[in-house]
Amino acid sequence: MTPAVKKALALVVGWAFILLGIVGLFLPIMQGILFLLIGLTILSSEYVWAHHLLGKVRARFPRIATMSDRAREKATCWWRRVYQPEESQ
């Protein structure tokens, strides 16, 4: 996958989570805050404003920051297993 495709995919997925988060703020069956945080995390790699906003959220809510760090570690491990399989011997 080329870097341009990865960047485009990250932007599309990040903005999709932001939109789901906004919708989720008004619908009782969706966790809007969760989707917003996921979207901000994805977009923070591409936009400075998202990185700063995520930093403010993490400073204001340290418990959420801790949970976010654990979730990111699990997602990274999963991503590496799925998309970077071990080389055959």
Secondary structure, 3 states (H helix, E strand, C coil): CCHHHHHHHHHHHHHHHHHHHHHHHHCCCCCHHHHHHHHHHHHCCCCHHHHHHHHHHHHHCHHHHHHHHHHHHHHHHHHHHHHCCCCCC
